[in-house]
Amino acid sequence: MPTEIHVSTAKDKNGVIGILSIQTTEGILELAIDVTTAEAITNAVEEIRSKLASQTQKESPAQTGLWRQLGNTELGRIASLR
């Protein structure tokens, strides 16, 4: 599970790119992304949010496998990223 997420930008001869750095238990994952990729990631996150919202409406948080897996603190942190 990610423990830290950082965003930044970098400029090279081709222009500006976004850098998404995710600190996980396995190490740091860094992704260089352009605008198209950033939009695709945003769409994917919105789909995940929608599915999570519909799931939590159907079940109490204690019943969902995601809640047990992430724990109350992590789920709250993810929700605060909205």
C-alpha positions, 0 to 999 in steps of 0.5 A: 500500500502506498504510504506517500504520494508526491507530484512534481514537474520536470522540463526537458528539451521536449517540454514539461512532464509530470512526475508522480512518485509513490513510496510503497513498502517495496520502494519508490515508484516514479512515473513520468507522465504527459497530459494525456496520461494524467487525464487517463489516470484522473479518469481511472481514479474517478472510476475507482471512487465511483465504485468505492462509493457505490460499495460503501452505500451497499455495505457498512465499511467494516464489511468491505474487504477493502476497509479491512485491507486498508484500515480506517486510517488509510481509507480516510487518507485516500478519501482526503485526496479528493 
